[in-house]
Amino acid sequence: MSARHILLELFDAALRAVNGRARVERFLRGKRTPSPCEVFAIGKAASSMALGARDALGESIARMLVITKDGHSEPRLAGMDILQLEGPHPMPDARSLELGAMLEQRVRELPPDRFPLFLVSGGSSSLVESLREGASLEALRALNARGLESGWNIAALNAERAKLSRIKGGGIARLLGDRPALALFVSDVPDDDPEVIGSGLLGRGGATDEVRREVIASVCMAVDAAVEAGRARGLDFEARAARFDGEAVEVAREFVDALRTTSTDGLVWGGESTVRLAARHGRGGRNTHLALAAARLLRAGEPLTILAAGTDGTDGPTDDAGAIVDAGSVERAELAGCDVERAFRDFDSGTALECSEDLVHTGPTGTNVGDILIGIKHPAKSLRGLGPTRVL
């Protein structure tokens, strides 16, 4: 089994550990959730989380509103009382305002006998919006563009978004008043803070707030699952306790240095890097840019292989989850006709890594807890007994 197959298997184990459907079903199963309930699922993992609620609660669900990213709908969610809609990400548009208005209306009109259950994951910030008086869609889009160009981290960007919004920063919780509710979160933010996830869509709503908040999946869980999957294969991977952050190029340098010096078989890190995008740029996202940066650092013949991928299955505005690179990646891309230095300079990492045949594709994964970095030294101690690779 090659190092690449091992990395894909560990990434798959990480994804399964934080799958929205499985985590919601596990949390709700056997608990006395008031009935009937109305489900509001918002985010990249919304459809998966909604399936988990249906698995656990069945006919006690009176109605569902599911709002997710384009292409992330779940065909198994069907029924007269399930409305599943798609919206834009990462850049909000007019649909964001329409979907935000629908969410507000449904919460306001919630019948007194129905218990509200919210399922929130990353991506909510762009998918639903209701603007404060005087704010405009143009201002919101400009804010998002400025955040991407400046390399803001998710917490900083969400804090700025909340200043323009009626429903972020606890706005939906304020609509509930003192009404009891449950909110489950798949976290893609530092410290797994519900005040930040989805720009605080279900953050605290004030003194009368009666919302119970539970984070049911995080990048730490994904990292631990990858390490355990390595252990089950006779490999010793070291997890980094703190989330990684900062510019992708610097994270790549730090990771390559750590992988070179570790006494273990490899490393697993979780977090989220940033990139400072130029006004004109090519195909790619922060994970492919980080992967290409790492590939440029590797010496000829160096026995290191590195995966950088988003747990939601997408990297920025692309359909690539990320990439797996090694010491031959740059040479393969150049032999295929790619000017790697130009691609790196122009943030066109996806093109370069397509030429080197290093891109990773998973499709929608049903989760979104940030990004995963996995590196392995090879030949590893034991590659025997590994089964076929399957990635969600």
matplotlib code that plots the C-alpha trace (Angstrom):
import matplotlib.pyplot as plt

x = [0.0, 1.4, 1.8, -0.9, -3.4, -2.6, -3.2, -6.5, -7.6, -6.7, -8.5, -11.5, -11.4, -11.3, -14.4, -16.4, -15.7, -17.3, -20.0, -23.0, -25.6, -23.9, -23.1, -26.6, -28.2, -25.8, -26.6, -30.4, -30.9, -32.5, -32.9, -36.3, -36.6, -39.9, -42.4, -43.5, -40.4, -39.5, -36.0, -33.9, -30.7, -28.3, -24.8, -22.6, -23.4, -27.1, -28.5, -26.4, -27.3, -31.0, -30.8, -29.4, -32.3, -34.8, -33.0, -33.3, -36.6, -38.7, -42.3, -41.9, -40.6, -43.4, -41.5, -38.0, -36.2, -32.8, -30.6, -27.2, -24.5, -25.1, -24.5, -24.7, -28.4, -29.2, -31.7, -32.6, -34.3, -37.8, -41.3, -44.2, -42.9, -39.2, -38.1, -34.5, -33.0, -29.5, -27.7, -24.4, -21.0, -18.5, -19.9, -23.4, -25.9, -29.6, -30.5, -28.9, -31.4, -34.3, -33.2, -32.6, -36.0, -37.6, -35.6, -36.8, -40.4, -40.5, -39.0, -41.4, -44.4, -43.4, -46.5, -46.5, -46.6, -43.5, -40.1, -37.3, -34.3, -31.4, -28.6, -25.8, -22.6, -20.0, -21.1, -24.2, -22.7, -23.0, -26.1, -28.6, -28.7, -31.0, -29.4, -29.7, -31.3, -28.9, -26.8, -26.8, -25.9, -23.2, -21.6, -21.9, -20.2, -17.5, -16.8, -16.5, -14.2, -12.1, -11.8, -10.6, -8.1, -6.7, -6.5, -8.7, -9.3, -12.9, -13.5, -12.5, -14.6, -17.7, -17.4, -17.5, -20.4, -22.4, -22.2, -24.3, -26.8, -30.0, -29.8, -26.1, -24.6, -27.5, -30.3, -32.2, -32.0, -33.4, -36.4, -37.1, -37.2, -37.5, -38.7, -36.7, -34.8, -31.9, -29.0, -26.4, -23.2, -20.7, -17.8, -15.3, -14.0, -11.3, -12.4, -15.7, -17.6, -21.3, -21.0, -18.8, -20.0, -22.1, -21.4, -23.2, -26.5, -27.6, -25.3, -26.8, -29.8, -29.9, -31.0, -34.1, -32.2, -33.3, -31.4, -29.3, -26.2, -24.1, -21.0, -21.2, -18.3, -15.0, -11.6, -10.1, -12.3, -11.2, -7.6, -8.0, -9.8, -7.0, -4.3, -6.3, -6.7, -3.0, -2.5, -4.9, -2.6, 0.5, 1.6, 2.5, 1.1, 1.6, -1.3, -0.8, -2.8, -3.4, -5.2, -3.0, -3.7, -2.0, -1.0, -0.9, 2.7, 3.9, 1.8, 3.3, 6.9, 6.1, 4.5, 7.3, 9.9, 8.0, 7.5, 11.2, 12.2, 9.5, 10.5, 7.1, 5.7, 3.8, 1.8, -1.8, -2.9, -6.3, -7.2, -7.6, -5.0, -5.5, -4.4, -4.2, -5.8, -4.9, -7.7, -6.9, -6.2, -6.5, -8.0, -7.5, -8.1, -6.2, -5.5, -4.2, -2.1, -0.7, 0.0, 1.8, 3.8, 4.8, 5.7, 8.1, 9.9, 10.5, 13.9, 14.4, 13.9, 12.8, 10.6, 7.7, 4.1, 1.6, -2.2, -3.9, -7.7, -10.9, -13.3, -16.3, -14.9, -14.4, -11.4, -12.5, -14.7, -13.5, -14.7, -11.4, -11.1, -7.3, -4.2, -1.6, 2.0, 5.4, 9.0, 8.1, 5.0, 6.7, 8.6, 5.4, 3.6, 6.4, 6.7, 3.0, 3.7, 2.8, 4.9, 4.8, 6.3, 3.8, 0.9, 2.1, 2.6, -0.9, -2.7, -3.4, -2.4, -5.3, -4.0, -0.5, -1.7, -4.1, -1.1, 0.9, -2.2, -2.2, -5.7, -8.1, -11.8, -14.4, -17.6, -19.8, -18.8, -21.6, -19.4, -17.4, -14.9, -12.1, -9.0, -6.8, -3.0, -1.6, 2.0, 3.8, 7.4, 8.0, 8.9, 6.7, 7.3, 4.4, 2.2, 0.9, -2.7, -4.2, -7.5, -8.7, -9.0, -12.4, -13.0, -16.4]
y = [0.0, 3.3, 6.3, 8.1, 5.3, 5.5, 9.2, 8.8, 6.1, 8.3, 11.2, 9.0, 7.9, 11.6, 12.4, 9.5, 10.6, 14.0, 13.1, 15.3, 12.6, 10.2, 12.9, 14.3, 10.8, 9.7, 12.8, 12.7, 8.9, 8.0, 11.6, 13.0, 15.7, 17.4, 16.5, 17.6, 19.5, 21.7, 21.4, 24.2, 23.0, 25.6, 25.2, 23.0, 20.0, 20.9, 18.1, 15.4, 16.8, 16.8, 13.1, 12.4, 14.2, 12.2, 9.0, 9.7, 11.5, 10.1, 11.0, 13.4, 15.9, 18.1, 20.1, 20.8, 23.7, 22.7, 25.4, 24.2, 25.0, 24.6, 21.0, 19.7, 18.7, 15.2, 13.3, 11.0, 14.0, 14.0, 14.5, 16.9, 18.6, 18.9, 21.9, 21.7, 24.7, 25.6, 28.9, 30.6, 30.0, 31.5, 34.8, 35.8, 36.9, 37.8, 34.2, 34.7, 37.5, 35.4, 32.4, 34.6, 36.1, 32.6, 31.5, 34.6, 34.1, 30.4, 31.1, 34.0, 31.9, 28.8, 27.3, 27.3, 23.5, 22.9, 22.6, 24.2, 22.2, 24.0, 22.2, 24.7, 24.2, 26.4, 28.1, 29.6, 33.0, 33.2, 31.0, 33.1, 36.8, 39.6, 43.0, 45.8, 49.0, 50.9, 47.9, 46.6, 43.4, 45.3, 46.2, 42.6, 41.3, 43.9, 42.9, 39.2, 40.1, 42.3, 39.5, 37.0, 39.5, 40.4, 36.8, 37.3, 34.3, 33.0, 34.5, 38.0, 37.7, 36.5, 39.3, 41.9, 40.1, 40.2, 44.1, 44.2, 41.5, 41.2, 37.4, 36.9, 37.6, 35.9, 37.3, 34.0, 33.3, 36.8, 36.0, 33.0, 35.2, 33.0, 30.0, 26.7, 25.3, 23.0, 24.0, 21.4, 22.6, 21.1, 23.5, 24.9, 27.8, 28.2, 27.1, 25.6, 28.7, 28.9, 32.6, 32.4, 29.3, 30.6, 34.2, 33.4, 32.6, 30.8, 32.7, 34.0, 36.1, 38.0, 37.8, 35.6, 33.1, 29.5, 27.8, 24.8, 24.7, 21.6, 21.2, 17.7, 17.7, 19.5, 19.3, 17.8, 14.8, 14.4, 14.6, 12.0, 9.7, 9.9, 9.2, 6.2, 4.9, 5.1, 3.2, 0.5, 0.0, -0.3, 3.3, 6.0, 9.4, 12.5, 14.9, 18.6, 19.8, 23.4, 24.2, 25.5, 28.9, 31.7, 32.1, 28.9, 29.4, 29.7, 26.8, 24.7, 25.6, 24.8, 21.5, 20.3, 21.2, 19.3, 16.3, 16.2, 16.2, 14.0, 10.6, 9.2, 7.8, 11.0, 14.0, 15.0, 18.7, 20.3, 24.0, 26.5, 28.5, 31.8, 33.2, 36.8, 36.6, 39.0, 40.7, 38.4, 34.8, 31.3, 28.1, 26.9, 27.4, 27.6, 23.8, 23.5, 26.6, 25.1, 21.8, 23.4, 25.5, 22.3, 20.5, 23.4, 22.9, 19.2, 18.1, 15.7, 12.1, 13.2, 10.4, 12.6, 12.7, 15.3, 15.6, 19.0, 19.0, 20.6, 18.3, 19.7, 18.3, 21.7, 24.1, 27.7, 28.1, 24.8, 21.2, 19.9, 18.9, 19.5, 17.6, 15.0, 16.1, 14.5, 15.3, 14.6, 16.8, 19.9, 17.9, 16.0, 19.3, 20.9, 17.8, 18.2, 21.7, 23.8, 26.7, 25.9, 29.2, 31.2, 29.0, 29.5, 33.3, 33.7, 31.5, 29.0, 26.0, 23.9, 24.0, 23.0, 20.1, 18.9, 18.7, 16.7, 14.5, 15.3, 16.7, 14.9, 14.8, 13.5, 15.4, 16.7, 14.9, 15.7, 17.7, 20.8, 21.1, 23.0, 21.5, 18.5, 18.2, 14.7, 13.9, 10.5, 9.4, 6.4, 3.6, 3.4, 0.7, -1.5, -1.2, -4.7, -5.7, -2.5, -2.8, -0.9, 2.9, 4.5, 8.2, 9.6]
z = [0.0, -1.1, 1.2, -0.8, -0.1, 3.6, 3.7, 1.9, 4.4, 7.4, 5.8, 5.3, 8.9, 10.0, 7.8, 9.2, 12.8, 12.2, 9.7, 10.4, 10.0, 12.3, 15.0, 15.1, 15.2, 18.0, 20.1, 19.7, 19.9, 23.2, 24.4, 25.3, 22.7, 23.0, 20.3, 17.8, 16.7, 13.8, 12.3, 10.9, 9.3, 7.9, 6.5, 4.3, 6.5, 6.8, 4.7, 6.3, 9.8, 8.8, 7.9, 11.3, 13.0, 10.9, 11.7, 15.5, 15.7, 12.9, 12.8, 15.8, 13.3, 12.1, 9.5, 8.2, 6.5, 5.1, 3.6, 2.2, -0.3, -4.1, -4.9, -1.3, -1.2, -0.1, -2.4, 0.5, 2.1, 0.6, 1.9, 2.0, 5.1, 4.1, 2.2, 1.0, -0.7, -2.0, -1.7, -2.5, -1.0, -0.3, -1.7, -0.7, -3.4, -3.7, -2.8, 0.6, 1.4, 0.2, 2.3, 5.3, 5.0, 4.8, 7.9, 9.9, 8.8, 9.8, 13.2, 13.8, 12.8, 14.7, 16.3, 20.1, 20.4, 18.3, 19.7, 17.6, 16.8, 15.0, 13.2, 12.3, 10.4, 8.7, 5.5, 7.2, 7.0, 3.2, 2.8, 4.9, 5.5, 6.7, 6.6, 9.1, 8.1, 5.9, 4.9, 1.4, -0.5, -2.3, 1.1, 2.3, -0.9, -0.6, 3.0, 2.0, -0.9, 1.4, 3.9, 1.2, -0.2, 3.2, 4.5, 7.5, 9.7, 10.0, 13.5, 12.2, 9.1, 11.0, 13.5, 10.7, 9.0, 12.2, 12.2, 9.0, 9.9, 11.8, 12.2, 12.9, 16.3, 18.1, 15.9, 15.4, 19.2, 19.8, 17.7, 20.0, 23.1, 26.1, 24.1, 24.8, 21.9, 21.1, 18.8, 17.6, 15.9, 13.6, 14.3, 11.9, 14.1, 16.8, 20.3, 18.8, 20.0, 19.1, 19.2, 16.1, 14.2, 11.2, 12.4, 15.6, 13.9, 17.1, 19.5, 22.7, 22.2, 25.4, 29.1, 28.3, 26.1, 26.7, 23.9, 24.8, 22.7, 22.0, 19.7, 18.3, 15.9, 15.7, 14.0, 17.1, 16.7, 13.1, 14.0, 16.8, 14.4, 11.9, 14.5, 15.7, 12.2, 11.8, 15.0, 13.8, 10.8, 13.0, 12.4, 14.9, 14.0, 16.2, 16.6, 17.2, 20.1, 18.9, 15.7, 12.9, 11.5, 9.6, 6.0, 4.0, 2.9, 6.5, 7.7, 4.9, 5.9, 9.6, 8.7, 6.4, 9.1, 11.7, 9.5, 8.7, 12.4, 14.0, 15.3, 14.5, 11.2, 10.5, 11.7, 11.8, 12.2, 12.1, 11.6, 8.9, 7.0, 5.1, 1.8, 0.6, -2.8, -5.6, -7.5, -10.4, -9.6, -11.0, -9.8, -6.3, -2.6, 0.6, 0.8, -2.8, -2.3, 1.0, -0.7, -3.6, -1.2, 0.6, -2.6, -3.5, -0.2, -0.6, -1.8, -4.6, -3.4, 0.1, 1.5, 2.6, 1.4, 2.5, 2.3, 2.7, 2.3, 3.5, 5.4, 3.5, 0.3, -1.3, -1.4, -1.8, -4.9, -6.5, -6.5, -5.3, -1.6, -1.7, -2.8, -1.9, -2.8, -2.6, -3.7, -7.4, -7.6, -9.0, -11.6, -12.7, -13.2, -15.2, -17.4, -18.1, -19.3, -16.3, -15.2, -11.4, -10.3, -12.3, -10.9, -7.4, -7.8, -9.5, -6.9, -9.7, -7.5, -8.7, -12.3, -11.3, -9.1, -11.8, -14.1, -11.5, -10.9, -7.2, -6.6, -4.2, -4.9, -2.4, -3.4, -0.5, 2.7, 5.1, 7.4, 7.7, 10.6, 8.8, 7.2, 7.8, 7.2, 7.3, 6.5, 6.4, 6.2, 4.1, 3.9, 7.0, 9.7, 8.4, 5.4, 5.5, 5.9, 4.6, 2.8, -0.3, -0.1, 0.0, 0.6, 1.3]

ax = plt.figure().add_subplot(projection="3d")
ax.plot(x, y, z, "-o")
ax.set_aspect("equal")
plt.show()
